[in-house]
Amino acid sequence: MKIPVIFLFLILGFLIGTTAGEITSMLIPERLCALQVFAPAHHAGFHPVFFDLDVLNFTIGIFVKVNFFSWIGLLITALLLLFPVLGTGSSAKNKA
């Protein structure tokens, strides 16, 4: 698998994990909200920078919401991408 495809799948797993964490934090009872696992997401990134060149205007900026489930989604996606590699490596050993 090519590196851009792997990177895309890892980002997708991160996004799915973040979404699952946000939904879970809304659905759990208030008494469990004190647990750090269900804490709200932390924001990481930098504020937008605006460039106005009269002919061309563009903005650069990125913010990422990170929670515990983001890392779980990333780990699951990485393992799913890694299993086919491990599977072909073990079958190659059995054939030799």
Secondary structure, 3 states (H helix, E strand, C coil): CCHHHHHHHHHHHHHHHHHHHHHHHHHCCHHHCCCHHHCCCEEEEEEEEEEECCCCEEEEEEEEEECHHHHHHHHHHHHHHHHHHHHHHHHHHHHC
